[in-house]
Amino acid sequence: MLGTIGADAMDSVTRVQLALSGKQPDRVPWGELTVPLGLVERFANASRLKEAPVAEQVEAKAEFLHRLGMDIVVVEAYTWQDGYARFRPEAVEEVRLWRQTGEFYVLGLINGGLGQALRTYGLEEVLKIIDLAAEEVARIVATMMEENLVMARELITAGAQGIIIGDDFAYSWGPFLPPYLLQQVSFPYLKKAIAELKQYHLPVIFHACGNISGVLDELVTFGFDTLHSLQPTAGMKIEEVRKKYGAKISLWGNLDIELLYQKDEEGLEKAVRELMAEVAAGGGYIFGTSSGLDEGVDPEALTYLAKLLQKYGSYE
């Protein structure tokens, strides 16, 4: 088990860089895929942040992250409107502002092609036609992935220190599509996207909810640096992933967000202790929920979680 944290010896950027590269920093970094402004409002007893200028939103969220001891901020390139992914023009400004603070490791989040196509057209509709129209589905996925890469390049130019590709394509028991169809309509474009992003010499993180263990052997060969989510309620056993892939990839996530709703301090402490003991030892791990935070999370539970990381998250 890791020990108690004293005064931080590292800044967040160095801490996260080490963890993403599979190395051991001074303590386990903490980052969340999403931190909605509604949660920041509740935590700070503020209001109308969603309508505030971007600079004010960044300032409020930075205070939230700082108070909890988080190390990462994720800037989403897209928002969903009327069933379609729309680029957030303010995302570029957000990245610049976050880099100016210098306090946090700044990641840009883009959609994966398959996950975006499934959400846009509907999983049931895609499943109805995919056997007869795999080439058309592949064309759509390839186009979406290429458009998303354009957005990733803009975020990198603005100062993003790494890119997350979020591509949800699995149920809790396995992928929506059989392997032969994933090979036709998704994997070639995902692999190409990762290769293109790696040319910037920045870390690439792959996020996928659900149970992807059956295709993880192949996904790992695509060259991403870090795997995010590792959803425990979908049967993703992070300790087995760590044992199987070792230093090939670093890991991020695996805490069940439901623990932040149940007001079960004993259960939350047990989960944190197990992650520290079974996964964090030796480095190459970033703490976080498997899904990111949402607006309904209890601020008191988050505060208690931060204390648990202070208690158990040090490598020293």
Contacts in CASP RR format, 6 or more apart in sequence:
PFRMAT RR
TARGET T0000
AUTHOR 0000-0000-0000
METHOD contacts of the structure
MODEL  1
MLGTIGADAMDSVTRVQLALSGKQPDRVPWGELTVPLGLVERFANASRLK
EAPVAEQVEAKAEFLHRLGMDIVVVEAYTWQDGYARFRPEAVEEVRLWRQ
TGEFYVLGLINGGLGQALRTYGLEEVLKIIDLAAEEVARIVATMMEENLV
MARELITAGAQGIIIGDDFAYSWGPFLPPYLLQQVSFPYLKKAIAELKQY
HLPVIFHACGNISGVLDELVTFGFDTLHSLQPTAGMKIEEVRKKYGAKIS
LWGNLDIELLYQKDEEGLEKAVRELMAEVAAGGGYIFGTSSGLDEGVDPE
ALTYLAKLLQKYGSYE
1 273 0 8 1.000
1 276 0 8 1.000
1 277 0 8 1.000
1 312 0 8 1.000
2 27 0 8 1.000
2 28 0 8 1.000
2 276 0 8 1.000
2 277 0 8 1.000
2 280 0 8 1.000
2 281 0 8 1.000
2 312 0 8 1.000
2 313 0 8 1.000
2 314 0 8 1.000
2 315 0 8 1.000
3 311 0 8 1.000
3 312 0 8 1.000
3 313 0 8 1.000
3 314 0 8 1.000
3 315 0 8 1.000
3 316 0 8 1.000
4 310 0 8 1.000
4 311 0 8 1.000
4 312 0 8 1.000
4 313 0 8 1.000
4 314 0 8 1.000
5 27 0 8 1.000
5 309 0 8 1.000
5 310 0 8 1.000
5 311 0 8 1.000
5 313 0 8 1.000
5 314 0 8 1.000
5 316 0 8 1.000
6 314 0 8 1.000
6 316 0 8 1.000
8 26 0 8 1.000
8 27 0 8 1.000
9 26 0 8 1.000
9 316 0 8 1.000
10 18 0 8 1.000
10 25 0 8 1.000
10 26 0 8 1.000
10 27 0 8 1.000
11 103 0 8 1.000
12 29 0 8 1.000
12 70 0 8 1.000
12 71 0 8 1.000
12 72 0 8 1.000
12 103 0 8 1.000
12 104 0 8 1.000
12 105 0 8 1.000
13 102 0 8 1.000
13 104 0 8 1.000
13 105 0 8 1.000
13 161 0 8 1.000
14 25 0 8 1.000
15 25 0 8 1.000
15 26 0 8 1.000
15 27 0 8 1.000
15 29 0 8 1.000
15 71 0 8 1.000
15 105 0 8 1.000
16 25 0 8 1.000
16 29 0 8 1.000
16 71 0 8 1.000
16 72 0 8 1.000
16 105 0 8 1.000
16 286 0 8 1.000
17 105 0 8 1.000
18 24 0 8 1.000
18 25 0 8 1.000
18 283 0 8 1.000
18 284 0 8 1.000
19 25 0 8 1.000
19 28 0 8 1.000
19 29 0 8 1.000
19 250 0 8 1.000
19 283 0 8 1.000
19 284 0 8 1.000
19 285 0 8 1.000
19 286 0 8 1.000
20 203 0 8 1.000
20 205 0 8 1.000
20 225 0 8 1.000
20 226 0 8 1.000
20 250 0 8 1.000
20 284 0 8 1.000
20 286 0 8 1.000
21 203 0 8 1.000
21 225 0 8 1.000
21 250 0 8 1.000
21 284 0 8 1.000
22 247 0 8 1.000
22 250 0 8 1.000
22 283 0 8 1.000
22 284 0 8 1.000
23 283 0 8 1.000
23 284 0 8 1.000
24 282 0 8 1.000
24 283 0 8 1.000
24 284 0 8 1.000
24 315 0 8 1.000
25 283 0 8 1.000
25 315 0 8 1.000
26 314 0 8 1.000
26 315 0 8 1.000
26 316 0 8 1.000
27 309 0 8 1.000
27 313 0 8 1.000
27 314 0 8 1.000
27 315 0 8 1.000
27 316 0 8 1.000
28 276 0 8 1.000
28 280 0 8 1.000
28 283 0 8 1.000
28 285 0 8 1.000
28 286 0 8 1.000
28 287 0 8 1.000
28 309 0 8 1.000
28 313 0 8 1.000
28 314 0 8 1.000
28 315 0 8 1.000
29 71 0 8 1.000
29 72 0 8 1.000
29 105 0 8 1.000
29 286 0 8 1.000
29 287 0 8 1.000
30 68 0 8 1.000
30 69 0 8 1.000
30 70 0 8 1.000
30 71 0 8 1.000
30 72 0 8 1.000
30 286 0 8 1.000
30 287 0 8 1.000
30 288 0 8 1.000
30 306 0 8 1.000
30 309 0 8 1.000
31 70 0 8 1.000
31 71 0 8 1.000
31 72 0 8 1.000
31 74 0 8 1.000
31 252 0 8 1.000
31 286 0 8 1.000
31 287 0 8 1.000
31 288 0 8 1.000
32 70 0 8 1.000
32 72 0 8 1.000
32 74 0 8 1.000
32 288 0 8 1.000
32 289 0 8 1.000
32 292 0 8 1.000
32 293 0 8 1.000
33 74 0 8 1.000
33 109 0 8 1.000
33 164 0 8 1.000
33 207 0 8 1.000
33 228 0 8 1.000
33 229 0 8 1.000
33 289 0 8 1.000
33 291 0 8 1.000
33 292 0 8 1.000
34 74 0 8 1.000
34 76 0 8 1.000
34 291 0 8 1.000
34 292 0 8 1.000
34 293 0 8 1.000
34 294 0 8 1.000
35 61 0 8 1.000
35 64 0 8 1.000
35 65 0 8 1.000
35 73 0 8 1.000
35 74 0 8 1.000
35 292 0 8 1.000
35 293 0 8 1.000
36 293 0 8 1.000
36 294 0 8 1.000
36 295 0 8 1.000
37 49 0 8 1.000
37 50 0 8 1.000
37 57 0 8 1.000
37 60 0 8 1.000
37 61 0 8 1.000
38 49 0 8 1.000
38 50 0 8 1.000
38 295 0 8 1.000
39 64 0 8 1.000
39 293 0 8 1.000
39 294 0 8 1.000
39 295 0 8 1.000
39 296 0 8 1.000
39 297 0 8 1.000
39 299 0 8 1.000
40 46 0 8 1.000
40 49 0 8 1.000
40 60 0 8 1.000
40 61 0 8 1.000
40 64 0 8 1.000
41 47 0 8 1.000
41 48 0 8 1.000
41 49 0 8 1.000
41 60 0 8 1.000
42 295 0 8 1.000
42 296 0 8 1.000
42 299 0 8 1.000
43 64 0 8 1.000
43 67 0 8 1.000
43 299 0 8 1.000
43 302 0 8 1.000
44 60 0 8 1.000
44 63 0 8 1.000
44 64 0 8 1.000
46 60 0 8 1.000
49 56 0 8 1.000
49 57 0 8 1.000
49 60 0 8 1.000
50 57 0 8 1.000
52 60 0 8 1.000
54 90 0 8 1.000
54 93 0 8 1.000
54 94 0 8 1.000
54 97 0 8 1.000
55 97 0 8 1.000
57 94 0 8 1.000
58 94 0 8 1.000
58 97 0 8 1.000
58 98 0 8 1.000
58 101 0 8 1.000
61 73 0 8 1.000
62 73 0 8 1.000
62 98 0 8 1.000
62 101 0 8 1.000
62 103 0 8 1.000
62 104 0 8 1.000
65 73 0 8 1.000
65 103 0 8 1.000
65 104 0 8 1.000
66 103 0 8 1.000
67 306 0 8 1.000
68 302 0 8 1.000
68 303 0 8 1.000
68 305 0 8 1.000
68 306 0 8 1.000
69 306 0 8 1.000
69 309 0 8 1.000
70 104 0 8 1.000
71 104 0 8 1.000
71 105 0 8 1.000
71 286 0 8 1.000
72 104 0 8 1.000
72 105 0 8 1.000
72 106 0 8 1.000
72 107 0 8 1.000
72 286 0 8 1.000
73 98 0 8 1.000
73 104 0 8 1.000
73 105 0 8 1.000
73 106 0 8 1.000
73 107 0 8 1.000
74 107 0 8 1.000
74 108 0 8 1.000
74 109 0 8 1.000
74 164 0 8 1.000
75 91 0 8 1.000
75 94 0 8 1.000
75 95 0 8 1.000
75 98 0 8 1.000
75 106 0 8 1.000
75 107 0 8 1.000
75 108 0 8 1.000
75 109 0 8 1.000
75 155 0 8 1.000
75 160 0 8 1.000
76 88 0 8 1.000
76 91 0 8 1.000
76 108 0 8 1.000
76 109 0 8 1.000
77 87 0 8 1.000
77 88 0 8 1.000
77 91 0 8 1.000
77 108 0 8 1.000
77 109 0 8 1.000
77 110 0 8 1.000
77 111 0 8 1.000
77 148 0 8 1.000
77 151 0 8 1.000
77 152 0 8 1.000
77 155 0 8 1.000
78 85 0 8 1.000
78 86 0 8 1.000
78 87 0 8 1.000
78 88 0 8 1.000
78 110 0 8 1.000
78 111 0 8 1.000
78 148 0 8 1.000
78 151 0 8 1.000
79 85 0 8 1.000
79 86 0 8 1.000
79 88 0 8 1.000
80 86 0 8 1.000
80 119 0 8 1.000
83 119 0 8 1.000
83 120 0 8 1.000
84 120 0 8 1.000
85 111 0 8 1.000
85 116 0 8 1.000
85 119 0 8 1.000
85 120 0 8 1.000
85 144 0 8 1.000
87 151 0 8 1.000
91 108 0 8 1.000
91 151 0 8 1.000
91 154 0 8 1.000
91 155 0 8 1.000
92 154 0 8 1.000
92 155 0 8 1.000
92 158 0 8 1.000
93 158 0 8 1.000
95 106 0 8 1.000
95 108 0 8 1.000
95 155 0 8 1.000
95 158 0 8 1.000
95 159 0 8 1.000
95 160 0 8 1.000
96 158 0 8 1.000
96 159 0 8 1.000
98 104 0 8 1.000
98 106 0 8 1.000
99 106 0 8 1.000
99 158 0 8 1.000
99 159 0 8 1.000
99 161 0 8 1.000
105 161 0 8 1.000
106 159 0 8 1.000
106 160 0 8 1.000
106 161 0 8 1.000
106 162 0 8 1.000
107 160 0 8 1.000
107 161 0 8 1.000
107 162 0 8 1.000
107 163 0 8 1.000
107 164 0 8 1.000
107 205 0 8 1.000
108 152 0 8 1.000
108 155 0 8 1.000
108 160 0 8 1.000
108 162 0 8 1.000
108 163 0 8 1.000
108 164 0 8 1.000
109 163 0 8 1.000
109 164 0 8 1.000
109 166 0 8 1.000
109 207 0 8 1.000
110 148 0 8 1.000
110 149 0 8 1.000
110 151 0 8 1.000
110 152 0 8 1.000
110 155 0 8 1.000
110 163 0 8 1.000
110 164 0 8 1.000
110 165 0 8 1.000
110 166 0 8 1.000
111 144 0 8 1.000
111 148 0 8 1.000
111 165 0 8 1.000
111 166 0 8 1.000
111 167 0 8 1.000
112 144 0 8 1.000
112 145 0 8 1.000
112 148 0 8 1.000
112 165 0 8 1.000
112 166 0 8 1.000
112 167 0 8 1.000
112 190 0 8 1.000
112 193 0 8 1.000
113 141 0 8 1.000
113 142 0 8 1.000
113 144 0 8 1.000
113 145 0 8 1.000
113 148 0 8 1.000
113 167 0 8 1.000
113 186 0 8 1.000
113 189 0 8 1.000
113 190 0 8 1.000
114 141 0 8 1.000
114 167 0 8 1.000
114 169 0 8 1.000
114 182 0 8 1.000
114 185 0 8 1.000
114 186 0 8 1.000
114 190 0 8 1.000
115 166 0 8 1.000
115 167 0 8 1.000
115 168 0 8 1.000
115 169 0 8 1.000
116 144 0 8 1.000
116 148 0 8 1.000
117 126 0 8 1.000
117 137 0 8 1.000
117 140 0 8 1.000
117 141 0 8 1.000
117 144 0 8 1.000
118 126 0 8 1.000
118 168 0 8 1.000
118 169 0 8 1.000
118 176 0 8 1.000
119 168 0 8 1.000
120 144 0 8 1.000
121 140 0 8 1.000
123 176 0 8 1.000
126 137 0 8 1.000
127 176 0 8 1.000
127 177 0 8 1.000
129 136 0 8 1.000
129 137 0 8 1.000
130 137 0 8 1.000
130 177 0 8 1.000
130 181 0 8 1.000
130 185 0 8 1.000
131 181 0 8 1.000
134 181 0 8 1.000
134 184 0 8 1.000
134 185 0 8 1.000
135 184 0 8 1.000
137 185 0 8 1.000
138 184 0 8 1.000
138 185 0 8 1.000
138 186 0 8 1.000
138 189 0 8 1.000
141 185 0 8 1.000
141 186 0 8 1.000
141 189 0 8 1.000
142 189 0 8 1.000
145 189 0 8 1.000
145 190 0 8 1.000
145 192 0 8 1.000
145 193 0 8 1.000
146 189 0 8 1.000
148 165 0 8 1.000
148 193 0 8 1.000
149 193 0 8 1.000
149 196 0 8 1.000
149 197 0 8 1.000
152 160 0 8 1.000
152 163 0 8 1.000
152 197 0 8 1.000
155 163 0 8 1.000
156 162 0 8 1.000
156 163 0 8 1.000
156 200 0 8 1.000
156 202 0 8 1.000
160 202 0 8 1.000
161 202 0 8 1.000
161 203 0 8 1.000
162 202 0 8 1.000
162 203 0 8 1.000
162 204 0 8 1.000
162 205 0 8 1.000
163 197 0 8 1.000
163 202 0 8 1.000
163 203 0 8 1.000
163 204 0 8 1.000
163 205 0 8 1.000
164 204 0 8 1.000
164 205 0 8 1.000
164 206 0 8 1.000
164 207 0 8 1.000
164 228 0 8 1.000
165 190 0 8 1.000
165 193 0 8 1.000
165 194 0 8 1.000
165 197 0 8 1.000
165 204 0 8 1.000
165 205 0 8 1.000
165 206 0 8 1.000
165 207 0 8 1.000
165 224 0 8 1.000
166 206 0 8 1.000
166 207 0 8 1.000
166 208 0 8 1.000
167 186 0 8 1.000
167 190 0 8 1.000
167 206 0 8 1.000
167 207 0 8 1.000
167 208 0 8 1.000
168 207 0 8 1.000
168 208 0 8 1.000
168 209 0 8 1.000
168 210 0 8 1.000
169 175 0 8 1.000
169 176 0 8 1.000
169 177 0 8 1.000
169 182 0 8 1.000
169 186 0 8 1.000
169 208 0 8 1.000
169 212 0 8 1.000
170 176 0 8 1.000
170 208 0 8 1.000
170 209 0 8 1.000
170 210 0 8 1.000
170 211 0 8 1.000
170 212 0 8 1.000
170 234 0 8 1.000
171 210 0 8 1.000
171 211 0 8 1.000
171 234 0 8 1.000
172 210 0 8 1.000
172 211 0 8 1.000
172 231 0 8 1.000
172 233 0 8 1.000
172 234 0 8 1.000
172 235 0 8 1.000
173 211 0 8 1.000
173 234 0 8 1.000
174 210 0 8 1.000
174 211 0 8 1.000
174 212 0 8 1.000
174 213 0 8 1.000
174 214 0 8 1.000
174 234 0 8 1.000
175 182 0 8 1.000
175 212 0 8 1.000
175 214 0 8 1.000
175 215 0 8 1.000
177 185 0 8 1.000
177 186 0 8 1.000
179 215 0 8 1.000
182 215 0 8 1.000
187 218 0 8 1.000
187 219 0 8 1.000
187 222 0 8 1.000
190 222 0 8 1.000
191 222 0 8 1.000
194 204 0 8 1.000
194 206 0 8 1.000
194 222 0 8 1.000
194 223 0 8 1.000
194 224 0 8 1.000
195 222 0 8 1.000
195 223 0 8 1.000
197 204 0 8 1.000
198 204 0 8 1.000
198 223 0 8 1.000
203 225 0 8 1.000
203 226 0 8 1.000
204 223 0 8 1.000
204 224 0 8 1.000
204 225 0 8 1.000
204 226 0 8 1.000
205 224 0 8 1.000
205 225 0 8 1.000
205 226 0 8 1.000
205 227 0 8 1.000
205 228 0 8 1.000
205 252 0 8 1.000
206 219 0 8 1.000
206 222 0 8 1.000
206 224 0 8 1.000
206 226 0 8 1.000
206 227 0 8 1.000
206 228 0 8 1.000
207 228 0 8 1.000
207 229 0 8 1.000
208 229 0 8 1.000
209 229 0 8 1.000
209 231 0 8 1.000
209 234 0 8 1.000
209 290 0 8 1.000
209 291 0 8 1.000
210 229 0 8 1.000
210 231 0 8 1.000
210 234 0 8 1.000
210 236 0 8 1.000
211 231 0 8 1.000
211 234 0 8 1.000
211 235 0 8 1.000
211 236 0 8 1.000
212 219 0 8 1.000
212 236 0 8 1.000
213 235 0 8 1.000
213 236 0 8 1.000
213 237 0 8 1.000
213 241 0 8 1.000
216 227 0 8 1.000
216 241 0 8 1.000
216 245 0 8 1.000
220 227 0 8 1.000
220 245 0 8 1.000
220 248 0 8 1.000
220 249 0 8 1.000
224 249 0 8 1.000
225 249 0 8 1.000
225 250 0 8 1.000
226 249 0 8 1.000
226 250 0 8 1.000
226 251 0 8 1.000
226 252 0 8 1.000
226 286 0 8 1.000
227 241 0 8 1.000
227 249 0 8 1.000
227 250 0 8 1.000
227 251 0 8 1.000
227 252 0 8 1.000
228 252 0 8 1.000
228 253 0 8 1.000
229 236 0 8 1.000
229 253 0 8 1.000
229 254 0 8 1.000
229 290 0 8 1.000
229 291 0 8 1.000
230 236 0 8 1.000
230 238 0 8 1.000
230 241 0 8 1.000
230 251 0 8 1.000
230 252 0 8 1.000
230 253 0 8 1.000
230 254 0 8 1.000
230 290 0 8 1.000
231 254 0 8 1.000
231 290 0 8 1.000
231 291 0 8 1.000
232 238 0 8 1.000
232 254 0 8 1.000
232 255 0 8 1.000
232 256 0 8 1.000
232 290 0 8 1.000
233 256 0 8 1.000
233 258 0 8 1.000
233 290 0 8 1.000
236 254 0 8 1.000
236 290 0 8 1.000
238 251 0 8 1.000
238 253 0 8 1.000
238 254 0 8 1.000
238 275 0 8 1.000
238 278 0 8 1.000
238 279 0 8 1.000
239 278 0 8 1.000
239 279 0 8 1.000
241 251 0 8 1.000
242 251 0 8 1.000
242 278 0 8 1.000
242 279 0 8 1.000
242 285 0 8 1.000
250 283 0 8 1.000
250 284 0 8 1.000
250 285 0 8 1.000
250 286 0 8 1.000
251 279 0 8 1.000
251 284 0 8 1.000
251 285 0 8 1.000
251 286 0 8 1.000
252 285 0 8 1.000
252 286 0 8 1.000
252 287 0 8 1.000
252 288 0 8 1.000
253 286 0 8 1.000
253 287 0 8 1.000
253 288 0 8 1.000
253 289 0 8 1.000
253 290 0 8 1.000
254 275 0 8 1.000
254 279 0 8 1.000
254 288 0 8 1.000
254 290 0 8 1.000
255 271 0 8 1.000
255 272 0 8 1.000
255 275 0 8 1.000
255 287 0 8 1.000
255 288 0 8 1.000
255 289 0 8 1.000
255 290 0 8 1.000
256 271 0 8 1.000
256 289 0 8 1.000
256 290 0 8 1.000
257 289 0 8 1.000
257 290 0 8 1.000
257 291 0 8 1.000
257 292 0 8 1.000
257 293 0 8 1.000
257 294 0 8 1.000
257 297 0 8 1.000
259 267 0 8 1.000
259 268 0 8 1.000
259 271 0 8 1.000
259 301 0 8 1.000
260 268 0 8 1.000
260 289 0 8 1.000
260 293 0 8 1.000
260 297 0 8 1.000
260 298 0 8 1.000
260 301 0 8 1.000
260 302 0 8 1.000
260 305 0 8 1.000
261 296 0 8 1.000
261 297 0 8 1.000
261 298 0 8 1.000
261 301 0 8 1.000
262 268 0 8 1.000
263 298 0 8 1.000
263 301 0 8 1.000
265 304 0 8 1.000
268 301 0 8 1.000
268 304 0 8 1.000
268 305 0 8 1.000
268 308 0 8 1.000
269 308 0 8 1.000
272 287 0 8 1.000
272 305 0 8 1.000
272 308 0 8 1.000
272 309 0 8 1.000
272 312 0 8 1.000
273 312 0 8 1.000
275 285 0 8 1.000
275 287 0 8 1.000
276 312 0 8 1.000
276 313 0 8 1.000
279 285 0 8 1.000
280 287 0 8 1.000
280 313 0 8 1.000
282 315 0 8 1.000
283 315 0 8 1.000
287 309 0 8 1.000
287 313 0 8 1.000
293 302 0 8 1.000
END
